[in-house]
Amino acid sequence: MPTTRLGRDFHLLWSAAVSSRLGDALRTPALALLAATLTRDPRLIAAITVAAQLPPLLFGLLGGVYADRWDRRRTMALVDGARAALVAAFAVAIVTGRAGVVTLLLVAFLLAALGSLFDAASFALLPSVVPPTALPRANGRLQAGTAVAGGFLGAPVAGLAFAASPALPFAVDAVTFALAALLVLALPRGGHPPVPAGPPNHRARRPSVLAEVTAGLRRLRDDRTLWQVSLLSAGCNLAISGLLAVLVLHALDVLRVPPAGYGLFTASAIVGGVVGALTAGRIAARFGTLPALRVVLAGQTVALAGFAFARHPVPAGLALAVFAAGTSVWNSLWTSYGQQRVPAALLGRVGAAQRMLGLLAAPVGATLAGLVAGAYGTVPVMVAATGTFALVTAAAWRMLRPVAPTPPVDRPTTAGTAVRPGPPPSR
């Protein structure tokens, strides 16, 4: 089967995503380091993390509404421009000694709030940039590019940049946001997403925000397979967030990974994720999306079981790499499946609702993992995560059966006229 070319527009979007992710990878650890230089109060440092986690829960569905109302290309560019200005001003505040804990809290909150709108618009934009059959490969390429930029380029040099100057990581982040905005603006111009039809010479009355949120939730719930896949992803997030919450303790205490080698150990997950992302398109083309999702979950369950019972860094690292590869394949196929089935006018809202399910599951998994690890150690957490994946896999093999293709939906072919992953560190 000939491979569909992704085209110039996709490569512009890919470059924007990679540029932005590179800046994120510099900024995130720099925020933590800066917080630690300002206070040693763990409550305040934890509050900064919470400030970055709240906006997607508070504004995620609202971001989906406006991603469906406004021109997505222009929205993404304006959001990145605003984030560039915000981070640049923060860098100036650091240089002038005006950056305190309250400033950190405000910056973390605003960046995450803007990110909620950007993510919704990005999810909805991609189907207008590449053909439907190329979506799994395109989402995989996006995941692979952002993983390399974040895991191999940004994160390793974040500490060095902060040591050179606390303001440097934020200044570079501002530049990457500005570059991403320019790249998005280079996409072809187009009109706004579809608006409700009305009589000639009569401007249709737009529904309320609440009505539009409800319409997005209803569309997700009414598509039985899409709803089931979203619930399965939430179940996976429950296990993944628990695993990640205690991974460092498990690696140091159970696997005896030297502290100096922890970065190399976790790099195995990045490598596996990149490999999985790059192969997602071929897997979807060869087996079909739903059969591939079932097989991926089964493989991840086996890999997670191997990780739970491993007692040496090498086999544990290999199992972690296989597990991460499966996560990347799942994310690429799940995202693409929704983008293919949802009408363009609802993509922002439905994508935001899907992400909301995963965001709600993640803190529950992390909290439970912390409680269990505190009482019984990290091994039971890994065993419980394996059991959770086994249950999700069993449910997937029962629920995810091939369905008849839905009638094709009208999709604009110009980026600006559409009504995007990540993938989620979690699904």
Secondary structure, DSSP 8 states (H G I E B T S, - for coil): ------HHHHHHHHHHHHHHHHHHHHHHHHHHHHHHHH---HHHHHHHHHHHHHHHHHHHHHHHHHHHHS-HHHHHHHHHHHHHHHHHHHHHHHHTT---HHHHHHHHHHHHHHHHHHHHHHHHHGGGTS-GGGHHHHHHHHHHHHHIIIIIIIHHHHHHHHHH-TTHHHHHHHHHHHHHHHHHHTS-----------STT-------HHHHHHHHHHHHHHSHHHHHHHHHHHHHHHHHHHHHHHHHHIIIIIS---GGGHHHHHHHHHHHHHHHHHHHHHHHHHH-HHHHHHHHHHHHHHHHHHHHH--SHHHHHHHHHHHHHHHHHHHHHHHHHHHHHS-GGGHHHHHHHHHHHHHHHHHHHHHHHHHHHHHH-SHHHHHHHHHHHHHHHHHHHHH-------------SSGGG-------S--
